[in-house]
Amino acid sequence: MVVSETLRMYPPLGFLNRIAMKKYKVPEYDLVIEEDIPVYISILGLHYDSEYFPNPDIFDPERFKKRNKRERPSGVYLPFGGGSHECQRFGLLQIKLALLMILSKYEVESCEKTSVKIDPRVLMTLPLNNVLYLSVRKLNTNAI
């Protein structure tokens, strides 16, 4: 329950992006989303909506007791996305384990061939049209 409430308040991403698979009329609104249009879903908006999570600014793990979860509509708690995209948790775990194994044995840095200046404080990912060249050096793990 504590982990679920933490992910509600601090989800890995603030929004999900999807592409509309077909034309969709939004109920109760004069809005039609055409096929192939990008759609952005605010995870933070859902997770902090007091209709679904009363007193959303208060840390309350009790929200995730079975009884409370049943009373909430599905699709309002999406820390890792939903549907077929929800397997991201397993993918993230695999990535973290792989990085742990690599970084425990090697020092990895961007090198001079990398044309993009990386500021990890402002970028979530590198633009796809750039290449990141890395310098990899084996650590002397016997000395540790």
C-alpha positions in Angstrom: 0.0 0.0 0.0 2.8 2.4 0.8 4.5 1.8 -2.6 1.2 2.3 -4.4 0.5 5.6 -2.6 4.1 6.7 -3.3 3.6 5.9 -7.0 0.3 7.8 -7.0 1.9 10.9 -5.6 5.2 10.6 -7.6 4.6 8.6 -10.7 7.6 7.8 -13.0 6.1 10.1 -15.7 3.5 12.8 -15.4 1.7 11.8 -18.6 1.1 9.0 -21.1 1.2 9.6 -24.8 -0.8 7.5 -27.2 -2.1 7.7 -30.8 -5.8 7.4 -31.4 -6.5 4.1 -33.2 -9.9 5.3 -34.5 -12.1 8.3 -34.5 -13.6 8.9 -31.0 -16.4 11.2 -29.8 -15.7 12.3 -26.2 -18.9 11.8 -24.2 -20.7 14.9 -22.9 -18.4 17.2 -24.9 -18.4 18.6 -28.4 -15.1 17.0 -29.1 -14.0 14.4 -31.7 -10.5 12.9 -31.6 -9.6 11.9 -35.2 -7.7 8.7 -36.0 -3.9 9.0 -35.8 -4.0 12.1 -33.5 -1.6 12.1 -30.5 -3.5 11.9 -27.2 -1.8 12.9 -23.9 -3.2 11.5 -20.7 -2.3 13.3 -17.5 -1.3 10.8 -14.9 -0.8 13.5 -12.4 -4.2 14.9 -13.2 -5.8 11.6 -12.5 -3.8 10.8 -9.4 -4.5 14.1 -7.8 -8.2 14.2 -8.8 -10.2 14.5 -5.5 -13.1 12.7 -7.2 -11.0 9.5 -7.2 -8.5 10.2 -4.4 -10.0 12.4 -1.6 -7.5 14.8 -0.1 -5.0 14.0 -2.9 -2.1 16.0 -1.3 -2.1 13.9 1.8 -0.1 10.7 1.9 -2.6 8.0 2.7 -1.6 4.4 2.0 -5.1 3.2 3.2 -6.4 4.3 -0.3 -5.0 1.1 -1.6 -6.8 -1.3 0.8 -8.8 -3.8 -1.3 -12.1 -2.2 -0.3 -11.0 1.3 -1.4 -9.5 0.0 -4.6 -12.8 -1.7 -5.6 -14.7 1.6 -5.1 -12.5 3.4 -7.6 -13.1 3.2 -11.3 -10.4 1.3 -13.3 -8.1 3.5 -15.3 -7.6 6.3 -12.7 -4.4 4.8 -11.2 -1.8 4.5 -13.9 1.8 4.9 -12.6 3.1 2.5 -15.3 0.5 3.1 -18.0 -2.3 0.7 -18.7 -3.3 -2.2 -20.9 -0.6 -3.8 -23.0 1.8 -1.0 -21.9 1.7 -2.0 -18.2 4.4 -4.5 -18.7 6.8 -1.6 -18.5 7.5 -2.5 -14.9 9.1 -5.7 -15.9 11.1 -4.0 -18.6 12.3 -1.3 -16.2 13.4 -3.9 -13.8 15.4 -5.7 -16.5 17.0 -2.4 -17.6 17.9 -1.5 -14.0 19.5 -4.9 -13.4 21.4 -4.7 -16.7 22.7 -1.3 -15.8 23.6 -2.4 -12.4 25.7 -5.3 -13.8 27.4 -3.0 -16.4 28.1 -0.1 -14.0 29.5 -2.4 -11.3 32.2 -3.6 -13.7 32.8 -0.7 -16.1 33.2 3.1 -16.0 31.0 4.6 -18.7 31.2 8.2 -20.0 30.2 10.1 -23.1 33.3 10.8 -25.2 34.4 13.6 -27.6 32.7 12.1 -30.6 29.3 12.7 -29.0 27.9 15.9 -30.7 25.1 16.4 -28.2 25.9 18.1 -25.0 23.9 16.2 -22.3 22.4 17.9 -19.3 20.7 15.1 -17.3 18.8 17.7 -15.3 16.7 18.8 -18.3 16.4 15.8 -20.6 14.3 12.7 -20.2 15.8 11.1 -23.3 18.2 12.0 -26.0 16.7 13.1 -29.3 16.4 10.1 -31.6 18.4 11.8 -34.4 21.6 12.0 -32.4 24.1 9.4 -31.5 25.7 8.9 -28.1 29.2 7.6 -28.3 30.5 6.1 -25.1 33.9 5.5 -23.6 33.9 2.2 -21.6 36.7 1.3 -19.2 36.8 -1.9 -17.2 37.0 -1.3 -13.4 39.6 -3.0 -11.3 37.0 -4.8 -9.1 39.7 -6.9 -7.4 40.9 -3.8 -5.6 37.6 -3.2 -3.9 
